[in-house]
Amino acid sequence: MTWLGIDLGDARVGLALSDPELSFAHPIGDIEVHGDSFRGLDDVIDTIARERVDVVVIGLPLQLNGAEGKSAKKARRWAANLKKRLASRDSGTPELEVAPRVDMLDERLTTVAAHRLLFDADLTGRSHRPFVDQQSAVLILQMALDRNRK
């Protein structure tokens, strides 16, 4: 079984994958989207098929008070679009025999935590910018994996 974590950033969509035992998340890169995360849908679907993903976990960027702002609503639209596209490919794509389950997970402060981890790894602000979204995806997926074990 394999899970995919997704962090929807403005410039990039970060991706993380689980190990087959669903213990650890690791970064697998990001997709350049240049301000429109919907541009990354095809690449995400290709990753899902290539990696034979069973569960997709998308970060839901709630506000600190738990309310849904613009970013959370956009993430919900993105997730709905992904589900729709996966369902339409479900019967016609040999690599994608069954559409994976798509979940959303509260990702408040994961970007802050990702920045902190990258600073702790001695990467300066500019040099870690390309890694923030994939590190956030790792944190999102690891939270989901930890909850799944309980």
Secondary structure, DSSP 4 states (H G I P E B T S, - for coil): --EEEEEE-SSEEEEEEE-TTS--EEEEEEEE-TT-GGGGHHHHHHHHHHHT-SEEEEEE---TTS---HHHHHHHHHHHHHHHHHHHHHTT-TT-SSPPEEEEEE-TTHHHHHHHHHHHTT--HHHHGGGHHHHHHHHHHHHHHHHHH-
